[in-house]
Every structure is written in C-alpha cells, then in structure tokens.
Amino acid sequence: MKVSVDSDHCRGHGVCVALCPEVFALNDDGYAEVQSPEVPADHASAVLVAVSACPEHAITVS
C-alpha cells in the first residue's frame, strides 16, 4: 500500500499524526506529510483509519 497527502488540501489538523505517527508527521509549516510512502503491513489498518478520519480528505492510498 502506498499513501500520500495532498498538500493543497491538508490544513494541519494532525489527526493522521495522532492516529499513525509511524507513517505521518507534521512538517515545519504544520502540515501533514508522509514519512515513507510505502506503508509497512503492520501500520496499514492505522493508515486506513487516518484516511477516513482526515477532516479535509487529503490522504489517499493506492
């Protein structure tokens, strides 16, 4: 699974970071970014929860 954050839609709520800090982080500007686009299998379920919990729908998986 690959994950990405659309920087045009992210508003820095940090929900994804709270749910899966192993995959997401806030950058210096306070917006979410993916630390590693290839999601480890043991974090896949947390990433999917983050996708559905993102208030801006800025996270996509493929």
VENTA-V304809 format. One record per residue. N is the residue number from 1. RES is the residue in one letter. OMEGA is omega as a letter, one per 20 degrees, with the letter a starting at -180 (none if undefined). Layout:
# VENTA-V304809
n = (N,N)
res = (RES,RES)
omega = (OMEGA,OMEGA)
This chain:
# VENTA-V304809
n = (1,2,3,4,5,6,7,8,9,10,11,12,13,14,15,16,17,18,19,20,21,22,23,24,25,26,27,28,29,30,31,32,33,34,35,36,37,38,39,40,41,42,43,44,45,46,47,48,49,50,51,52,53,54,55,56,57,58,59,60,61,62)
res = (M,K,V,S,V,D,S,D,H,C,R,G,H,G,V,C,V,A,L,C,P,E,V,F,A,L,N,D,D,G,Y,A,E,V,Q,S,P,E,V,P,A,D,H,A,S,A,V,L,V,A,V,S,A,C,P,E,H,A,I,T,V,S)
omega = (r,a,r,r,r,a,r,a,a,r,r,r,r,a,a,r,r,a,a,a,r,a,a,r,r,r,a,r,r,r,a,r,a,r,r,a,r,a,r,a,a,r,a,a,r,r,r,r,r,r,a,a,a,a,a,a,a,a,r,r,r,none)
